[in-house]
Amino acid sequence: MGIKNKLFGTPEAVAAHQQASRNLERYNNPDTDDTDPGYLAANERKGETAKDVPWYRR
C-alpha cells in the first residue's frame, strides 16, 4: 500500500463509504426510528466502511 493510499484511503474504500452514507441517508426521515432493521443494517455498513477511510475523508 502506497503512502497516498495510507493518507487518503483507497479510491474503492472511499467510494464504498460514500455509497454507504447515501444508503443511510434514505432512512433519515421522520417515519423511521432507530429500531428499523433497514436503518440498522445501513448504519452497520457505514461503520464497517469507515474503518478503511481516514476521518478527514468521511
C-alpha positions as a printed NumPy array, in Angstrom:
array([[  0.   ,   0.   ,   0.   ],
       [  1.452,   3.324,  -1.013],
       [  1.723,   6.41 ,   1.128],
       [ -1.05 ,   8.119,  -0.823],
       [ -3.487,   5.291,  -0.059],
       [ -2.498,   5.363,   3.607],
       [ -3.135,   9.096,   3.817],
       [ -6.281,   9.351,   1.735],
       [ -7.702,   5.824,   1.647],
       [ -8.046,   3.76 ,  -1.483],
       [-10.481,   5.056,  -4.083],
       [-12.539,   1.892,  -3.661],
       [-12.789,   2.335,   0.116],
       [-13.785,   5.987,  -0.225],
       [-16.412,   5.138,  -2.85 ],
       [-17.811,   2.333,  -0.667],
       [-18.073,   4.67 ,   2.312],
       [-19.771,   7.363,   0.24 ],
       [-22.279,   4.815,  -1.063],
       [-22.951,   3.574,   2.477],
       [-23.553,   7.176,   3.562],
       [-26.042,   7.673,   0.726],
       [-27.82 ,   4.434,   1.65 ],
       [-28.082,   5.534,   5.278],
       [-29.435,   8.934,   4.197],
       [-32.537,   7.182,   2.796],
       [-33.545,   6.354,   6.364],
       [-33.197,   9.946,   7.548],
       [-36.875,  10.818,   7.717],
       [-39.446,  11.279,  10.488],
       [-41.143,   7.923,   9.765],
       [-38.038,   5.871,  10.55 ],
       [-36.699,   5.246,  14.027],
       [-33.507,   3.609,  15.224],
       [-35.102,   0.164,  15.567],
       [-35.839,  -0.226,  11.845],
       [-33.876,  -3.235,  10.503],
       [-33.017,  -1.408,   7.284],
       [-31.617,   1.523,   9.218],
       [-29.615,  -0.747,  11.488],
       [-28.127,  -2.627,   8.517],
       [-27.242,   0.621,   6.705],
       [-25.691,   2.05 ,   9.864],
       [-23.64 ,  -1.126,  10.369],
       [-22.401,  -0.993,   6.775],
       [-21.384,   2.65 ,   7.143],
       [-19.45 ,   1.791,  10.302],
       [-17.663,  -1.063,   8.557],
       [-16.642,   1.067,   5.598],
       [-15.461,   3.894,   7.867],
       [-12.653,   1.678,   9.176],
       [-10.845,   1.863,   5.82 ],
       [-11.213,   5.612,   5.304],
       [ -9.351,   8.306,   7.275],
       [-11.587,  10.574,   9.359],
       [-10.84 ,  13.617,   7.182],
       [-12.174,  11.818,   4.081],
       [-15.532,  10.856,   5.599]])
